[in-house]
Amino acid sequence: MEQNERDYIKVYQNKGYINEYRMIDGKLTDIETKKEYSPKDIYIVAEHRFEGMSNPSDLSILYIFETNDLFKGNVLAGYGPSNESALSQFFSDIPKEQFSNEKNVDYCENEG
């Protein structure tokens, strides 16, 4: 079965990646606590890319991440050549060594 963004978000929320974030003044900000994070504070543990169903050039990426103070969250961002948003810039500024796919459900779902 083909999964969409909402399906993946639900799977990760069931695994505890429930915190919600918004970009405010160039910082990823926890909506509830108002704590601000810079790219060096974020560790990507999974990502999923999606094409739009009606327009394949509508691209999005779901980032599953943990913060340096052990909060877990997810963010859905547009990406691609036409996307220059502050959110996509923030995620592109995260140091590459802070990216992994260790919690990716596509890779982990068959494990015990």
N, C-alpha and C positions, 0 to 999 in steps of 0.2 A: 504493500500500500504506500502510495506517495504521501509524504507528510509535508505539511505547510508550517509556516512560522508559528502559528498558534499551537499546533500539536507539539512542537519542540519546546516551546515556552512552558507548556503544561508539564511535560516530562521533567524538565529541569526544576520547575517550582516544586514538584513532588520530591525532588532530591535536595531541597533546601535553598535553591537559588531564587529567593523571593524578594530581596530588597529591590526597591525601585529607585532609579536615578534619572537625573535631568541635567543637561548642560546649563550652567549658570556662570557667566563671566569667565568662560574658558576652563572651568573646573567641573568635573563630574561630581554632582552633589546628590547625596542621599536625600530623598524627598521627605522622609520621616525625621531623621536626626539633624539634617542640614549640614552634616559633615562633608567637607570638600576634599576631593582627591585629585592629584595630578597624575600624569601618565606613569611616573615611576612608582606609584602606589598601587597599581592594578596588575593582576596576574591573570592572563587569559588561560582558561583551562579547557575550553572547547569553542569552536566556531562553526557556523553553518551558513552557507550562501544559498540564496534563492533567486530565481527569475520570476518576474511577474507572469501571472497566468494569461492575461490578455495582451500584455506587451513584454516580450522577453528582454527589452532594454531597461525595464523597471527592475533594478537589482537591489537586494537588501542582504545584510549579513547580521546574524544573531550572534552576539558575543556573550559567552558564559564566563564569568570571572569571579575572582576572590580578591578582596582588598588586603592591604598590608596589616589591617587590624582584624582580619578574619571574618569579615562580612561577605556574604555571597549574593550575587545579583546577575541580572541579565539586561542587555540593551539591544534593541533592534535598530539598526542604522542603515540608511541608504548608502550604496557605494557604487563605484564605477567612474568612468571618465567625466560624467556630467555632475558628479556630486562633490561639492566643495564645502559641505557643512562643517560647523565647528565640532560636531560630534564625530564625524568621520576623520577630521584632522586630529582630534584627541586620540582616537584609537590607533591612528597611523604613527603617533608619537610615542607609543608604548615601546620600550626597549624590546628588541627581538628575542632576547634571552628570557623574557617574561611571558613568552607564548609557548603553550604546549597544547596537546589534544588529549591529555591524560584522563579527563573526565568526559570525553565525547561519547554520548550514548550509542552512536553508530558503531563505535569500536568496542564498547564495554558491555553491550546488552547481552552478548552470548557468554559472558564470563559468569561463573558461579554464584 
